[in-house]
Every structure is written in C-alpha cells, then in structure tokens.
C-alpha cells in the first residue's frame, strides 16, 4: 500500500484535482493526504503585525479547505488526512513528500487565468519533485 500526497489550494480546479487523487487512492488502496501550503512571502514588504494577522487568516482558510477536501474524500469512501504547512509551495511539497513517505504526489493542471503555474512551470515542478525525492508525480 502506498501513500498519495495531493497538493491543494481550493477553488474549482482543486476540486477536480482532489477528486482525481481520491479516485487514485481508491483504485490503488493507497493512503491519502491533502496538503495545503500557507505562503505569505508576498507580504515581505508589509508591516510585521499585519503579516501575522494575514498569515493566521490564510492558515485558517487552509484548514477549512483541507476539512472540505477530507469531507469530499469521505463522501467517496476514502479516509484522508490533512496537512497544513507554512513556507514556499515548491519546497514544502517536496519536504512533505519525503516526510510523509509518499509514493505519489498529485498536482492539478492549471485551469484558467488564475492559475499559479503555467503548464511548462508545472511540468518543471513535477520533474524537480521526482528528481529530488524519487516520488512519482501525477499531473491531473
């Protein structure tokens, strides 16, 4: 039995990614862990008290989104754990994959103009995760 780490951030595209990870976990009989990364680095030039407040708010949002992902998995007969980390998204996915001893990382394909990654950047991230961790990456 393996372990799937599914990076998620909320929104319609994330629901599609979560459903694919749930289906994969169900098909393989793998454990499923949803990962949300709180990255407040965009606030580096803001006053410290504001950063703390916003960081706390983003973390609470992440925990809510993870709870929704777990509920979505439960509705489909899959038990999932949630993991909320703080840091840079790219690095935290790799670190979590290693620490969780994941056998597969699931990443969502960009959807629409609000995507964090262009397709080429996502392919590059997937290749980087695989080369640095030895963990299979599936883009859905």
LUMKOL-700289 format. One record per residue (C-alpha): residue number from 1; y, z, x; residue in one letter. Coordinates in steps of 0.05 Angstrom, whole numbers, plus 32768, in hexadecimal, padded with zeros to 4 digits. Layout:
BEGIN
<rec><num>NUM</num><py>Y</py><pz>Z</pz><px>X</px><residu>a</residu></rec>
...
***
This chain:
BEGIN
<rec><num>1</num><py>8000</py><pz>8000</pz><px>8000</px><residu>x</residu></rec>
<rec><num>2</num><py>8045</py><pz>7FED</pz><px>801A</px><residu>x</residu></rec>
<rec><num>3</num><py>808C</py><pz>8002</pz><px>800C</px><residu>x</residu></rec>
<rec><num>4</num><py>80C4</py><pz>7FD6</pz><px>7FF2</px><residu>x</residu></rec>
<rec><num>5</num><py>810C</py><pz>7FE6</pz><px>8002</px><residu>x</residu></rec>
<rec><num>6</num><py>813B</py><pz>7FC4</pz><px>7FD2</px><residu>x</residu></rec>
<rec><num>7</num><py>8185</py><pz>7FC3</pz><px>7FE5</px><residu>x</residu></rec>
<rec><num>8</num><py>81B0</py><pz>7FC5</pz><px>7FA6</px><residu>x</residu></rec>
<rec><num>9</num><py>81F9</py><pz>7FCB</pz><px>7F94</px><residu>x</residu></rec>
<rec><num>10</num><py>81FD</py><pz>7FC4</pz><px>7F49</px><residu>x</residu></rec>
<rec><num>11</num><py>8212</py><pz>7F8A</pz><px>7F1C</px><residu>x</residu></rec>
<rec><num>12</num><py>81EC</py><pz>7F51</pz><px>7EFD</px><residu>x</residu></rec>
<rec><num>13</num><py>81D3</py><pz>7F34</pz><px>7F3F</px><residu>x</residu></rec>
<rec><num>14</num><py>81B8</py><pz>7F78</pz><px>7F52</px><residu>x</residu></rec>
<rec><num>15</num><py>8191</py><pz>7F7D</pz><px>7F11</px><residu>x</residu></rec>
<rec><num>16</num><py>816F</py><pz>7F3B</pz><px>7F23</px><residu>x</residu></rec>
<rec><num>17</num><py>8160</py><pz>7F56</pz><px>7F68</px><residu>x</residu></rec>
<rec><num>18</num><py>8146</py><pz>7F98</pz><px>7F4D</px><residu>x</residu></rec>
<rec><num>19</num><py>8119</py><pz>7F74</pz><px>7F1B</px><residu>x</residu></rec>
<rec><num>20</num><py>80FC</py><pz>7F49</pz><px>7F53</px><residu>x</residu></rec>
<rec><num>21</num><py>80EE</py><pz>7F87</pz><px>7F7E</px><residu>x</residu></rec>
<rec><num>22</num><py>80CF</py><pz>7FAB</pz><px>7F43</px><residu>x</residu></rec>
<rec><num>23</num><py>80A1</py><pz>7F6F</pz><px>7F35</px><residu>x</residu></rec>
<rec><num>24</num><py>808E</py><pz>7F6A</pz><px>7F7E</px><residu>x</residu></rec>
<rec><num>25</num><py>807E</py><pz>7FB5</pz><px>7F82</px><residu>x</residu></rec>
<rec><num>26</num><py>8055</py><pz>7FB0</pz><px>7F42</px><residu>x</residu></rec>
<rec><num>27</num><py>802F</py><pz>7F72</pz><px>7F5C</px><residu>x</residu></rec>
<rec><num>28</num><py>8020</py><pz>7F90</pz><px>7FA0</px><residu>x</residu></rec>
<rec><num>29</num><py>8018</py><pz>7FD9</pz><px>7F8A</px><residu>x</residu></rec>
<rec><num>30</num><py>804E</py><pz>7FEC</pz><px>7FBC</px><residu>x</residu></rec>
<rec><num>31</num><py>807E</py><pz>8027</pz><px>7FBA</px><residu>x</residu></rec>
<rec><num>32</num><py>80C5</py><pz>8014</pz><px>7FA8</px><residu>x</residu></rec>
<rec><num>33</num><py>8105</py><pz>8032</pz><px>7FC4</px><residu>x</residu></rec>
<rec><num>34</num><py>814A</py><pz>801B</pz><px>7FAD</px><residu>x</residu></rec>
<rec><num>35</num><py>8181</py><pz>8021</pz><px>7FE1</px><residu>x</residu></rec>
<rec><num>36</num><py>81CC</py><pz>8025</pz><px>7FD4</px><residu>x</residu></rec>
<rec><num>37</num><py>81FB</py><pz>8028</pz><px>800F</px><residu>x</residu></rec>
<rec><num>38</num><py>8240</py><pz>8048</pz><px>800A</px><residu>x</residu></rec>
<rec><num>39</num><py>826D</py><pz>8022</pz><px>803A</px><residu>x</residu></rec>
<rec><num>40</num><py>82B4</py><pz>803B</pz><px>803A</px><residu>x</residu></rec>
<rec><num>41</num><py>82C8</py><pz>8018</pz><px>807B</px><residu>x</residu></rec>
<rec><num>42</num><py>82F9</py><pz>7FEE</pz><px>8054</px><residu>x</residu></rec>
<rec><num>43</num><py>8322</py><pz>802D</pz><px>804C</px><residu>x</residu></rec>
<rec><num>44</num><py>832B</py><pz>803A</pz><px>8096</px><residu>x</residu></rec>
<rec><num>45</num><py>8377</py><pz>8031</pz><px>8093</px><residu>x</residu></rec>
<rec><num>46</num><py>8380</py><pz>8060</pz><px>8058</px><residu>x</residu></rec>
<rec><num>47</num><py>8393</py><pz>80AA</pz><px>8058</px><residu>x</residu></rec>
<rec><num>48</num><py>8355</py><pz>80D7</pz><px>8064</px><residu>x</residu></rec>
<rec><num>49</num><py>8358</py><pz>80FF</pz><px>8022</px><residu>x</residu></rec>
<rec><num>50</num><py>8358</py><pz>80BE</pz><px>7FFA</px><residu>x</residu></rec>
<rec><num>51</num><py>831C</py><pz>80A4</pz><px>8022</px><residu>x</residu></rec>
<rec><num>52</num><py>82F4</py><pz>80E4</pz><px>8013</px><residu>x</residu></rec>
<rec><num>53</num><py>8303</py><pz>80DF</pz><px>7FC8</px><residu>x</residu></rec>
<rec><num>54</num><py>82F3</py><pz>8095</pz><px>7FC5</px><residu>x</residu></rec>
<rec><num>55</num><py>82B4</py><pz>809E</pz><px>7FEF</px><residu>x</residu></rec>
<rec><num>56</num><py>829C</py><pz>80D5</pz><px>7FC0</px><residu>x</residu></rec>
<rec><num>57</num><py>82A9</py><pz>80A8</pz><px>7F85</px><residu>x</residu></rec>
<rec><num>58</num><py>8284</py><pz>806D</pz><px>7FA3</px><residu>x</residu></rec>
<rec><num>59</num><py>8249</py><pz>809B</pz><px>7FB4</px><residu>x</residu></rec>
<rec><num>60</num><py>8246</py><pz>80B4</pz><px>7F6C</px><residu>x</residu></rec>
<rec><num>61</num><py>8249</py><pz>806C</pz><px>7F53</px><residu>x</residu></rec>
<rec><num>62</num><py>8210</py><pz>805B</pz><px>7F83</px><residu>x</residu></rec>
<rec><num>63</num><py>81E6</py><pz>8095</pz><px>7F6A</px><residu>x</residu></rec>
<rec><num>64</num><py>81F2</py><pz>807D</pz><px>7F22</px><residu>x</residu></rec>
<rec><num>65</num><py>81DF</py><pz>8035</pz><px>7F34</px><residu>x</residu></rec>
<rec><num>66</num><py>81A0</py><pz>804F</pz><px>7F56</px><residu>x</residu></rec>
<rec><num>67</num><py>818D</py><pz>8078</pz><px>7F19</px><residu>x</residu></rec>
<rec><num>68</num><py>8195</py><pz>803A</pz><px>7EEF</px><residu>x</residu></rec>
<rec><num>69</num><py>8168</py><pz>8013</pz><px>7F1F</px><residu>x</residu></rec>
<rec><num>70</num><py>8134</py><pz>804A</pz><px>7F1B</px><residu>x</residu></rec>
<rec><num>71</num><py>8137</py><pz>8048</pz><px>7ECF</px><residu>x</residu></rec>
<rec><num>72</num><py>812F</py><pz>7FFC</pz><px>7ED0</px><residu>x</residu></rec>
<rec><num>73</num><py>80F1</py><pz>8004</pz><px>7EFC</px><residu>x</residu></rec>
<rec><num>74</num><py>80D4</py><pz>803B</pz><px>7ED0</px><residu>x</residu></rec>
<rec><num>75</num><py>80DC</py><pz>800E</pz><px>7E92</px><residu>x</residu></rec>
<rec><num>76</num><py>80B1</py><pz>7FDB</pz><px>7EB7</px><residu>x</residu></rec>
<rec><num>77</num><py>807C</py><pz>800E</pz><px>7ECA</px><residu>x</residu></rec>
<rec><num>78</num><py>8092</py><pz>8019</pz><px>7F13</px><residu>x</residu></rec>
<rec><num>79</num><py>80A7</py><pz>805B</pz><px>7F30</px><residu>x</residu></rec>
<rec><num>80</num><py>80E0</py><pz>8053</pz><px>7F62</px><residu>x</residu></rec>
<rec><num>81</num><py>8106</py><pz>8081</pz><px>7F91</px><residu>x</residu></rec>
<rec><num>82</num><py>8150</py><pz>807C</pz><px>7F9E</px><residu>x</residu></rec>
<rec><num>83</num><py>8173</py><pz>8080</pz><px>7FE1</px><residu>x</residu></rec>
<rec><num>84</num><py>81BF</py><pz>8084</pz><px>7FE9</px><residu>x</residu></rec>
<rec><num>85</num><py>81DA</py><pz>807E</pz><px>8030</px><residu>x</residu></rec>
<rec><num>86</num><py>821F</py><pz>807A</pz><px>804E</px><residu>x</residu></rec>
<rec><num>87</num><py>8232</py><pz>8048</pz><px>8084</px><residu>x</residu></rec>
<rec><num>88</num><py>8234</py><pz>7FFE</pz><px>8092</px><residu>x</residu></rec>
<rec><num>89</num><py>8207</py><pz>7FD7</pz><px>8062</px><residu>x</residu></rec>
<rec><num>90</num><py>81E4</py><pz>7FAC</pz><px>8097</px><residu>x</residu></rec>
<rec><num>91</num><py>81D4</py><pz>7FE7</pz><px>80C4</px><residu>x</residu></rec>
<rec><num>92</num><py>81BF</py><pz>8016</pz><px>808C</px><residu>x</residu></rec>
<rec><num>93</num><py>818E</py><pz>7FE4</pz><px>806F</px><residu>x</residu></rec>
<rec><num>94</num><py>816C</py><pz>7FDE</pz><px>80B3</px><residu>x</residu></rec>
<rec><num>95</num><py>816D</py><pz>8029</pz><px>80BF</px><residu>x</residu></rec>
<rec><num>96</num><py>8151</py><pz>8039</pz><px>807A</px><residu>x</residu></rec>
<rec><num>97</num><py>811B</py><pz>8004</pz><px>8082</px><residu>x</residu></rec>
<rec><num>98</num><py>8103</py><pz>8026</pz><px>80C2</px><residu>x</residu></rec>
<rec><num>99</num><py>810A</py><pz>806D</pz><px>80A9</px><residu>x</residu></rec>
<rec><num>100</num><py>80E8</py><pz>805E</pz><px>8067</px><residu>x</residu></rec>
<rec><num>101</num><py>80B1</py><pz>8037</pz><px>808C</px><residu>x</residu></rec>
<rec><num>102</num><py>80BD</py><pz>7FFD</pz><px>805C</px><residu>x</residu></rec>
<rec><num>103</num><py>808F</py><pz>7FC1</pz><px>8060</px><residu>x</residu></rec>
<rec><num>104</num><py>80BF</py><pz>7F94</pz><px>8039</px><residu>x</residu></rec>
<rec><num>105</num><py>810B</py><pz>7F93</pz><px>802F</px><residu>x</residu></rec>
<rec><num>106</num><py>8124</py><pz>7F6F</pz><px>7FF1</px><residu>x</residu></rec>
<rec><num>107</num><py>816A</py><pz>7F51</pz><px>7FF2</px><residu>x</residu></rec>
<rec><num>108</num><py>818D</py><pz>7F2D</pz><px>7FB9</px><residu>x</residu></rec>
<rec><num>109</num><py>81A5</py><pz>7EE6</pz><px>7FC0</px><residu>x</residu></rec>
<rec><num>110</num><py>81F0</py><pz>7EDE</pz><px>7FB8</px><residu>x</residu></rec>
<rec><num>111</num><py>8207</py><pz>7ED3</pz><px>7F70</px><residu>x</residu></rec>
<rec><num>112</num><py>824C</py><pz>7EBA</pz><px>7F61</px><residu>x</residu></rec>
<rec><num>113</num><py>828E</py><pz>7EC3</pz><px>7F84</px><residu>x</residu></rec>
<rec><num>114</num><py>828A</py><pz>7F0F</pz><px>7F88</px><residu>x</residu></rec>
<rec><num>115</num><py>824F</py><pz>7F0E</pz><px>7FB8</px><residu>x</residu></rec>
<rec><num>116</num><py>8254</py><pz>7F36</pz><px>7FF9</px><residu>x</residu></rec>
<rec><num>117</num><py>822B</py><pz>7F02</pz><px>801E</px><residu>x</residu></rec>
<rec><num>118</num><py>822D</py><pz>7EB7</pz><px>8022</px><residu>x</residu></rec>
<rec><num>119</num><py>81E6</py><pz>7E9A</pz><px>8024</px><residu>x</residu></rec>
<rec><num>120</num><py>81E8</py><pz>7E8D</pz><px>806F</px><residu>x</residu></rec>
<rec><num>121</num><py>81FF</py><pz>7ED5</pz><px>807D</px><residu>x</residu></rec>
<rec><num>122</num><py>81C7</py><pz>7EF0</pz><px>8052</px><residu>x</residu></rec>
<rec><num>123</num><py>8193</py><pz>7EC6</pz><px>8077</px><residu>x</residu></rec>
<rec><num>124</num><py>81B0</py><pz>7EDF</pz><px>80B8</px><residu>x</residu></rec>
<rec><num>125</num><py>81AC</py><pz>7F28</pz><px>80A0</px><residu>x</residu></rec>
<rec><num>126</num><py>8164</py><pz>7F1E</pz><px>808A</px><residu>x</residu></rec>
<rec><num>127</num><py>8151</py><pz>7F00</pz><px>80CE</px><residu>x</residu></rec>
<rec><num>128</num><py>8175</py><pz>7F39</pz><px>80F1</px><residu>x</residu></rec>
<rec><num>129</num><py>8151</py><pz>7F6E</pz><px>80C7</px><residu>x</residu></rec>
<rec><num>130</num><py>810D</py><pz>7F4D</pz><px>80D5</px><residu>x</residu></rec>
<rec><num>131</num><py>8119</py><pz>7F46</pz><px>8120</px><residu>x</residu></rec>
<rec><num>132</num><py>8134</py><pz>7F8D</pz><px>812A</px><residu>x</residu></rec>
<rec><num>133</num><py>8104</py><pz>7FB2</pz><px>80FC</px><residu>x</residu></rec>
<rec><num>134</num><py>80C6</py><pz>7F86</pz><px>80F6</px><residu>x</residu></rec>
<rec><num>135</num><py>80CC</py><pz>7F8E</pz><px>80AA</px><residu>x</residu></rec>
<rec><num>136</num><py>80C2</py><pz>7F51</pz><px>807D</px><residu>x</residu></rec>
<rec><num>137</num><py>8101</py><pz>7F3E</pz><px>8056</px><residu>x</residu></rec>
<rec><num>138</num><py>80FD</py><pz>7F1B</pz><px>8013</px><residu>x</residu></rec>
<rec><num>139</num><py>813C</py><pz>7EFB</pz><px>7FF6</px><residu>x</residu></rec>
<rec><num>140</num><py>8139</py><pz>7EF5</pz><px>7FAA</px><residu>x</residu></rec>
***
